[in-house]
């Protein structure tokens, strides 16, 4: 019922030339069947990647955007421009945006609304820091992040939202959450959606896991009933490992 979704977050890696050489080999060896794939390159590579992805093995997404459509916001990118380039997904509230660049729940909430207004899908990233998990505050943190960004979103608009649960302590560290740890949080997120947006929305809603996903742990994470896909950083930069994760997910 929920089509698995696998998203590559290239972060600040790969200029135009490297992006194109990745995409050329990637589309030769990837068979995405019954799986949706999205690649989020840096802004500067979006256009070239979009025009090179000819056989539609993947769609393109952006890693961030501003909440206004235009104006005096030096260095920012409007969701309108992303739509014009053919982007269909936008990552929002990634932990690096929250913790390195100080993005607040209020800004993220405005961004979610701005992205939905353009008819794009918002990938809302949530997750706890290590000390929060150790203090037993995992759900308190995630529940507050969901409340801040989704309380004003109508049940109908939830079809254009995906949540990515990414524990901060698992991102880029090589320490992934075990499938059981991730599943526990995913179940709580689905329960929150059920209680706040209704059973039908919750049942069709996709919740991704991210944080040190690689070709060895991807399949066991994906087997959990409430893990509907993956948001992948490091392992999405290597054609072989990213393709293998997708090809494996296609036959699950
Ligand atoms: P990672 O990054 O797979 O390198 O841990 C995931 C992310 O930040 O989205």
Boltz pocket constraint, residues with backbone or C-beta under 6 A from the ligand:
constraints:
  - pocket:
      binder: B
      contacts: [[A, 9], [A, 166], [A, 170], [A, 171], [A, 172], [A, 173], [A, 174], [A, 210], [A, 211], [A, 212], [A, 213], [A, 231], [A, 232], [A, 233], [A, 234], [A, 235]]
      max_distance: 6.0
